[in-house]
């Protein structure tokens, strides 16, 4: 069985694989059950939120070093919106 969560986790695993990291970003749809406020999911929510932010920062740093300002701007904007 495959889900966005399992695919996100698989893509995030290899930080050096830029294409995989980029494909993980649109899979992140925000905090689990955000509108429900379930306490039992809070630990996992924080984990995936941090993985998402870490991936955004890694991609921003990568494109900054490459001088690719349009991609850098895109990932910085996503971080600001979070």
KATAKA-V288089 format. One record per pair of residues at least 12 apart in sequence whose C-alpha atoms are under 7 Angstrom apart, sorted by the first residue. I is the first residue (numbers start at 1). J is the second residue. D is the distance in whole Angstrom. If there is no record, write none. Layout:
i->(I | I)
j->(J | J)
d->(D | D)
This chain:
i->(4 | 8 | 8 | 11 | 11 | 12 | 21 | 25 | 31 | 31 | 32 | 53 | 56 | 56 | 59 | 60 | 60 | 60)
j->(27 | 24 | 27 | 23 | 24 | 24 | 55 | 52 | 45 | 49 | 45 | 79 | 75 | 79 | 75 | 72 | 75 | 76)
d->(6 | 5 | 6 | 7 | 6 | 6 | 6 | 7 | 6 | 7 | 6 | 7 | 6 | 7 | 7 | 5 | 6 | 6)
